[in-house]
């Protein structure tokens, strides 16, 4: 996956286009192998605080919901043999697009309209024998505990050929300057992240680093 730091000679617009395409290609490659793509939208109650604090809470809830879904797909989703077959999510911050609005979006929706939206790709195997949209339609409330930050999670099937377009649309906040690539959440964590543990650095003034065990 190309990183922003590896594209120093490109304009910001070209960097955004290159990285958006890179994230979309991850989903396209899985779909080519038989995985099923969905548009995934997560909405939240009003969280309050600075934007980075709000987004951190949203990411935490998305990680919790994704982990719960993984356990529905596999009994031991983090087992090495299961890791390549966990549901794959690419989530980005998103805002509603005002269409001839006569009132401020801020007065209508929580968090000034900020929510998470992206592509979910479901593996062609596992214990979940129903489409993701039906699963969330019947059991969505289980992913959104009463009184918790997450209020709804919905999935809409995507036609295979529409995956690149939908991915680009999900990233529309980036060229508008309303989000950065640090705001993107890709789930599940890589095996390196799961198998690593924080270790103290040699020099006491350095931050802890992650090493593989």
C-alpha positions as CSV (number, residue, x, y, z in Angstrom):
1,X,0.0,0.0,0.0
2,X,1.5,3.4,-1.0
3,X,1.9,5.9,1.8
4,X,1.6,9.6,1.7
5,X,5.3,10.1,2.7
6,X,6.4,8.0,-0.4
7,X,4.8,10.5,-2.7
8,X,6.6,13.8,-1.8
9,X,7.0,15.0,-5.4
10,X,3.2,14.8,-6.2
11,X,0.7,17.6,-5.6
12,X,-1.7,17.2,-2.8
13,X,-4.5,16.4,-5.3
14,X,-2.4,13.7,-7.0
15,X,-1.5,12.2,-3.6
16,X,-5.1,12.0,-2.7
17,X,-6.1,10.4,-6.0
18,X,-3.2,7.9,-5.8
19,X,-4.0,6.8,-2.2
20,X,-7.7,6.7,-2.8
21,X,-7.1,4.4,-5.7
22,X,-4.8,2.3,-3.6
23,X,-7.4,1.8,-0.9
24,X,-10.0,1.0,-3.5
25,X,-7.8,-1.5,-5.1
26,X,-7.6,-3.5,-1.9
27,X,-11.4,-4.0,-2.1
28,X,-11.3,-4.6,-5.9
29,X,-8.8,-7.4,-5.5
30,X,-10.9,-9.2,-2.8
31,X,-14.0,-8.9,-4.9
32,X,-12.2,-10.5,-7.8
33,X,-11.5,-13.4,-5.5
34,X,-15.2,-13.9,-4.8
35,X,-15.8,-11.6,-1.8
36,X,-19.0,-9.6,-1.6
37,X,-18.8,-5.8,-1.4
38,X,-21.2,-3.5,0.5
39,X,-21.5,0.2,1.3
40,X,-21.2,0.4,5.1
41,X,-22.5,3.4,7.1
42,X,-22.0,3.9,10.8
43,X,-23.9,6.7,12.6
44,X,-23.4,8.0,16.1
45,X,-25.1,9.9,18.9
46,X,-23.7,13.4,19.7
47,X,-20.3,12.7,21.2
48,X,-19.0,16.2,22.0
49,X,-15.4,17.4,22.4
50,X,-12.7,18.1,19.8
51,X,-13.0,16.5,16.4
52,X,-10.0,14.2,17.0
53,X,-11.6,13.0,20.2
54,X,-14.9,12.4,18.5
55,X,-13.3,10.5,15.7
56,X,-11.3,8.4,18.1
57,X,-14.5,7.3,19.8
58,X,-16.1,6.5,16.4
59,X,-13.0,4.4,15.5
60,X,-13.3,2.5,18.8
61,X,-16.9,1.7,18.2
62,X,-16.2,0.6,14.6
63,X,-13.5,-1.7,15.9
64,X,-15.9,-3.2,18.5
65,X,-18.6,-3.8,15.9
66,X,-16.1,-5.3,13.4
67,X,-14.8,-7.6,16.1
68,X,-18.3,-8.7,16.9
69,X,-19.0,-9.4,13.2
70,X,-15.8,-11.4,12.9
71,X,-17.0,-13.7,15.7
72,X,-20.2,-14.2,13.8
73,X,-18.3,-15.3,10.7
74,X,-15.7,-17.4,12.6
75,X,-15.6,-19.0,16.0
76,X,-12.0,-18.0,16.6
77,X,-11.5,-15.1,14.2
78,X,-8.0,-14.2,15.3
79,X,-6.6,-17.7,14.8
80,X,-3.8,-17.6,12.2
81,X,-5.8,-19.8,9.8
82,X,-8.9,-17.5,10.0
83,X,-7.1,-14.1,9.8
84,X,-7.0,-13.9,6.0
85,X,-10.8,-14.6,5.9
86,X,-12.1,-11.9,8.2
87,X,-14.5,-9.3,6.9
88,X,-12.6,-6.3,5.5
89,X,-13.6,-2.7,6.2
90,X,-12.2,0.5,4.7
91,X,-13.8,3.4,6.6
92,X,-13.4,7.1,6.2
93,X,-15.0,10.2,7.8
94,X,-17.9,11.5,5.9
95,X,-20.3,14.4,6.0
96,X,-23.8,14.8,4.5
97,X,-24.0,16.8,1.3
98,X,-26.4,19.7,1.6
99,X,-29.0,19.8,-1.1
100,X,-30.9,23.1,-1.2
101,X,-30.9,23.0,2.6
102,X,-32.7,25.9,4.1
103,X,-31.4,25.2,7.6
104,X,-27.9,24.3,8.9
105,X,-26.9,20.6,8.8
106,X,-25.4,21.3,12.3
107,X,-28.9,21.9,13.7
108,X,-30.3,18.7,12.3
109,X,-27.7,15.9,12.9
110,X,-25.3,14.9,15.7
111,X,-21.5,15.7,15.4
112,X,-22.2,18.3,12.6
113,X,-23.0,15.4,10.4
114,X,-19.7,13.6,10.9
115,X,-20.0,9.8,10.6
116,X,-18.1,6.9,9.2
117,X,-18.7,5.4,5.7
118,X,-16.8,3.0,3.6
119,X,-16.7,-0.4,1.9
120,X,-17.1,-3.7,3.7
121,X,-16.1,-6.8,1.9
122,X,-17.3,-10.2,3.1
123,X,-15.5,-13.4,2.6
124,X,-17.1,-16.2,0.5
125,X,-16.9,-18.6,3.4
126,X,-17.6,-18.8,7.1
127,X,-20.6,-19.3,9.4
128,X,-22.6,-16.2,8.2
129,X,-24.9,-17.7,5.6
130,X,-26.9,-14.5,4.9
131,X,-25.9,-11.3,3.1
132,X,-24.5,-8.6,5.4
133,X,-27.3,-6.2,4.7
134,X,-29.8,-8.8,5.9
135,X,-27.7,-9.7,8.9
136,X,-27.5,-6.1,10.0
137,X,-31.1,-5.5,9.2
138,X,-32.2,-8.3,11.6
139,X,-29.4,-8.0,14.2
140,X,-28.2,-4.4,13.8
141,X,-29.4,-3.5,17.3
142,X,-26.9,-6.0,18.8
143,X,-24.1,-4.0,17.3
144,X,-25.5,-0.8,18.7
145,X,-26.0,-1.2,22.5
146,X,-28.7,1.0,24.0
147,X,-27.1,4.2,25.3
148,X,-23.8,3.6,23.5
149,X,-22.1,5.9,21.0
150,X,-23.1,3.8,17.9
151,X,-26.7,4.3,17.0
152,X,-27.0,2.6,13.6
153,X,-24.9,0.4,11.2
154,X,-26.3,-0.4,7.8
155,X,-25.0,-2.2,4.7
156,X,-26.1,-1.9,1.1
157,X,-24.9,-4.3,-1.6
158,X,-22.6,-2.9,-4.3
159,X,-22.4,-4.1,-7.9
160,X,-19.0,-5.5,-8.5
161,X,-18.2,-3.0,-11.2
162,X,-19.2,0.0,-9.0
163,X,-16.6,-0.7,-6.2
164,X,-14.0,1.9,-7.5
165,X,-16.7,4.6,-7.9
166,X,-18.2,4.0,-4.5
167,X,-14.7,4.0,-2.8
168,X,-13.9,7.3,-4.5
169,X,-17.3,8.8,-3.3
170,X,-16.6,7.6,0.2
171,X,-13.3,9.6,0.2
172,X,-15.0,12.9,-0.9
173,X,-14.1,14.6,2.3
174,X,-10.4,14.5,1.5
175,X,-10.1,16.7,-1.6
176,X,-12.4,19.2,0.2
177,X,-9.9,19.4,3.1
178,X,-12.3,18.0,5.7
179,X,-10.3,14.8,6.4
180,X,-6.8,13.5,6.3
181,X,-5.5,10.1,5.6
182,X,-4.7,9.6,9.3
183,X,-8.5,9.5,9.7
184,X,-8.9,6.3,7.7
185,X,-9.7,3.1,9.5
186,X,-8.9,-0.2,7.9
187,X,-10.1,-3.3,9.6
188,X,-9.1,-5.9,10.6
189,X,-5.6,-5.0,12.1
190,X,-2.7,-6.7,10.3
191,X,-1.2,-9.8,11.7
192,X,1.9,-7.8,12.6
193,X,-0.3,-5.5,14.8
194,X,-2.0,-8.5,16.4
195,X,1.3,-10.3,17.1
196,X,3.2,-7.3,18.4
197,X,3.6,-6.0,21.9
198,X,4.9,-2.7,23.2
199,X,8.5,-2.9,24.4
200,X,10.6,-0.2,26.1
201,X,13.1,1.5,23.8
202,X,16.9,1.4,24.6
203,X,17.0,5.1,25.3
204,X,14.6,6.2,28.1
205,X,13.6,9.4,26.2
206,X,12.3,7.5,23.2
207,X,8.7,6.4,23.0
208,X,7.9,2.6,23.2
209,X,8.2,0.8,19.9
210,X,6.4,-2.3,18.6
211,X,8.3,-5.4,17.8
212,X,7.3,-8.9,16.6
213,X,7.6,-11.6,19.2
